[in-house]
């Protein structure tokens, strides 16, 4: 069995007297599908907020490739490779697929998010975004 890419050990968060996530230990391995299931209010979203750093844990640990990332900010966790998708999927509904992907490439390159000027000045960002779109077979929807 391979080592997990991401894992939690005893991850817990309390809001006052309410325990929203109670000592969850779970491992996520490359190539495996892992599902977190439960009824509304069971703490699934809160668990992912703990992993991504949106909420600080009351106890427990989060490991990325074996390294404890508890002290990392949301931005640092993102740069380390932890991404989180929200149910709101239209943050930039007026931008094209290419523009949306370019913003991610731009953010990853730590160049800021000046949407209108960065593409003109950094053609390589657009080329990288086009490569990603092509790789996931969405090139025909780029514009």
C-alpha positions in Angstrom: 0.0 0.0 0.0 1.3 3.4 -0.9 1.8 6.3 1.5 -1.1 8.8 1.6 -0.8 12.0 -0.3 -3.1 13.7 2.3 -4.1 12.4 5.7 -5.7 13.6 8.9 -5.2 12.2 12.4 -7.6 12.9 15.2 -8.8 16.1 13.4 -11.2 17.9 15.7 -12.9 21.3 15.9 -15.1 22.6 18.6 -17.3 25.7 18.5 -17.9 26.5 22.1 -19.5 23.3 23.6 -20.4 21.9 20.1 -18.0 19.4 18.6 -18.4 19.8 14.8 -15.7 17.3 13.7 -14.7 14.7 16.2 -11.3 13.0 16.0 -11.4 12.2 12.3 -8.6 10.0 11.0 -8.5 9.4 7.2 -6.0 8.8 4.5 -6.2 9.8 0.8 -4.0 7.9 -1.6 -3.1 8.6 -5.2 -5.3 6.6 -7.6 -7.9 5.8 -5.0 -11.4 7.3 -4.7 -12.2 8.2 -1.1 -15.7 9.4 -0.2 -16.8 11.4 2.8 -20.5 10.8 3.3 -23.0 11.8 5.9 -26.3 13.7 6.4 -26.6 17.4 6.3 -24.9 18.9 9.4 -22.6 15.9 9.9 -19.5 18.0 9.6 -18.3 17.1 6.0 -17.8 20.7 4.8 -16.3 21.7 8.2 -13.8 18.7 7.8 -12.7 20.1 4.4 -12.5 23.6 5.8 -10.1 22.2 8.4 -7.9 20.5 5.8 -7.7 23.6 3.6 -7.0 25.8 6.6 -10.2 27.9 6.4 -10.9 26.9 10.0 -8.2 26.2 12.6 -8.4 22.8 14.2 -9.0 22.4 18.0 -6.9 19.2 17.9 -5.4 16.7 15.6 -3.2 17.1 12.5 -3.3 17.4 8.7 -0.4 15.8 6.7 0.5 16.5 3.1 3.0 14.0 1.7 3.9 13.1 5.3 4.6 16.7 6.4 2.4 18.3 9.1 0.8 21.4 7.6 -1.1 22.6 10.6 1.0 25.9 10.8 0.5 26.8 7.1 -2.0 29.5 6.0 -4.7 28.9 3.4 -2.4 30.5 0.8 0.6 28.3 1.8 -1.5 25.2 1.7 -2.8 26.1 -1.8 0.8 26.6 -3.0 1.7 23.3 -1.5 -1.0 21.6 -3.6 -4.2 21.6 -1.6 -7.1 23.0 -3.6 -10.7 23.4 -2.5 -13.7 23.8 -4.7 -16.8 25.5 -3.4 -20.4 24.8 -4.5 -20.5 28.3 -6.0 -19.0 27.5 -9.4 -19.5 30.8 -11.2 -17.1 33.2 -9.4 -16.2 34.8 -12.7 -19.2 33.9 -14.9 -18.3 36.6 -17.5 -14.8 35.3 -18.1 -14.0 32.7 -20.7 -12.6 29.2 -19.8 -9.2 30.5 -20.9 -9.4 33.6 -18.7 -10.5 31.6 -15.7 -7.6 29.1 -16.1 -5.1 31.9 -16.8 -6.1 33.4 -13.4 -5.1 30.2 -11.7 -1.8 30.0 -13.6 -1.2 33.6 -12.7 -1.9 33.0 -9.1 0.3 29.9 -9.0 3.1 32.0 -10.5 2.6 34.5 -7.6 2.2 37.4 -10.0 -1.0 38.8 -8.6 -4.4 39.0 -10.1 -4.5 42.1 -12.4 -6.9 40.5 -14.8 -6.7 42.9 -17.7 -3.0 43.7 -17.8 -1.3 40.5 -17.0 -2.3 38.6 -20.1 -0.9 41.2 -22.4 2.4 41.4 -20.4 2.9 37.7 -19.8 2.0 35.7 -22.9 3.6 32.7 -21.3 0.8 32.6 -18.8 -1.7 32.4 -21.6 0.3 29.7 -23.3 0.5 27.6 -20.1 -3.3 28.1 -19.6 -3.9 26.9 -23.2 -1.8 23.8 -22.5 -3.8 22.9 -19.4 -7.1 23.4 -21.3 -5.8 21.3 -24.2 -4.7 18.6 -21.7 -8.2 18.3 -20.2 -9.7 18.4 -23.7 -11.6 21.6 -23.3 -9.7 23.6 -25.9 -12.8 24.0 -28.1 -14.5 25.7 -25.2 -11.6 28.0 -24.4 -13.3 31.2 -25.7 
